[in-house]
Amino acid sequence: MRVHVVDHPLVSHKLTALRDERTESPTFRLLADELVTLLAYEATRDARVEEVTVETPVAPAHGVRLAAPKPLVVPILRAGLGMLDGMVRLLPTAEVGFLGMVRDEDTLKASTYAERLPADLSGRQCYVLDPMLATGGTLAAAIRFLTDRGADHITAICLLCAPEGIERLERELDGLAAPITVVTAAMDEKLNEKGYIVPGLGDAGDRLYGVV
Ligand code: URA
């Protein structure tokens, strides 16, 4: 598994504003959206392309276009929804599937409560959107879900990661044939006793959409 922490002043600037507890939901949503677009630029570095030739007004030009099958973007409900627009802005031809996963706040175990994904993901590049890679349970389960359906290339985009979550992903996804990459704006210090990332930014879903 490859972990790519995007080191860029704009990424750090937006992340710092997101972390700030004084940032209200409307600004938080806007910043998360912009931050995801910056992360998506790095995350799509391995996007599959095919060669094409187009006619410019002057001469033929050799270039590339995104290859078929279309990439699949999978936000993990609910907080991953706050990353969707920022991602598809960069990949407008991607298809979007949904995966609803929730973690039990006592056991910290993840379970699936909703899914809308193609039954066959053979040969698909998938981009999983999950803002907080904390214990890693949700993301590991989501990645397994996709590879069980045939996805052969997975990139997870996370606003923040905890080292514990990365270790768990490495442990649980060891031996998977599909290459897995995690692209993130920062690797934080640790998890606290409630499974929150420290210093983190709090509950991403609550900060995006309020406490419901
Ligand atoms: N989920 C969140 O929203 N925040 C954390 O810090 C950990 C998991």
Boltz pocket constraint, residues with backbone or C-beta under 6 A from the ligand:
constraints:
  - pocket:
      binder: B
      contacts: [[A, 79], [A, 132], [A, 134], [A, 195], [A, 196], [A, 197], [A, 198], [A, 200], [A, 201], [A, 202], [A, 203], [A, 204], [A, 205]]
      max_distance: 6.0
